[in-house]
Amino acid sequence: MDLFNEGVDVPAVDTLLLLRPTDSATLFLQQLGRGLRRHPSKAICTVLDFVGHHRREFRFDRRLRALLGGTRKHIERQVQEGFPFLPAGCHLELDPVASEIILRNIREAVPARWHAKAAELRAFASEERDLNLGEFLHESGLELEDVYTGGRSWSDLIEAAQLPPLAAGPHEKTLRRACGRLLHIDDATRIAAFRRFVTARAAPQLGSLEPRDQRLLRMLVASITGSVVDKHADLDAGCRLFFTHPQILEEIKQLLDVLAQRMGHLGRPLHELPDVPLELHARYTRVEILAAFGVGEGARVLPWQTGVFWADSVPADLLAFTLDKTKGQFSPTTRYRDYAISSDLIHWESQSVTRADSETGLRYQHHAEQGSHVMLFARHGVDDRSFYFLGPAKYVSHASERPMSITWRLEHPLPGDLFASFAAAVA
């Protein structure tokens, strides 16, 4: 019976017995809420769940995600490590047997192999539903990362399920693989602009776009077509090639709809440089960063392999650094100590050849008087393709040289979750 599922307010209740099977995260939270009311006579609420083994297809990950948020992989890590990221004052404990049962359930709840995912999509389509990426993920319990794995894409899964995609373009295979480069997008500016571009009936006329929109278009086109266009191709040529791939355009549109539900920070435009379409604390690849700052004009961007880039047309020093250098190809001479001292102070080390009295070293120290900007970008580890945009920073002090150990003060402090994760990355 559903008598006590919702709408019952008895604050003194301190024990819940869950006896009704449900795979709805919303209903589960409503049930749990019957015992979470505060009352002077109770210190804890004990929940006894007798439903978890009722059916093999029962999904622990959905329940835990309703409580904790995050991806299925994030939930798995929380269970393994004893829920270390709960809010202050909250405690969640599982005995070893329960932990193992839940972890096994999480790992077995969704199809892991590609052919099984394709079979899941065929079953989804057999119910006469539109081939919509967001709806399929919701119904199947898969993550975006489960679809975009091994260089595959949503369009590849459609074909693997023997369902008809839209017409293929001349570089279909390569551009499908490139769609996976957009999974980091987490700001309203790119999502709105990219959606507007891919839903247009034809390639945009560059002359009709404002400089900011031209840069946004280049961020998208360079990310998707950069590996197939000629290195001398202009942006207009890249756009025309992009629009000869209707299935790619449709996939990106659906992907953006899903990404819009995953934004983790309330963005803030870069008011200091209004033509640069970046939002504070969103994530960007090197390709997007250079396109956003107007470095070059073509459908491809210049290669950027090091951690520093001097964009003289802005002018700005673009500093992109990795916090955790325990993995990857970092030699002792490039394992710089970069970390957050506080929410608004960043410790950063220059390249190993930079002297304090060199042209670059003096520019770092006197950038404010000289009218140039310093923009910081950070990522947790070398496996991350994208960097969090920390925003503009100002020189505070430095120690030593070759490399210079510089302290920068951020114009806009880090949000609490980023500061905590940055600290954890270098612990």
Order of alpha helices (4+ residues) and beta strands (2+ residues): beta-alpha-beta-alpha-alpha-alpha-alpha-alpha-alpha-alpha-alpha-alpha-alpha-alpha-alpha-beta-alpha-beta-beta-beta-beta-alpha-beta-beta-beta-alpha
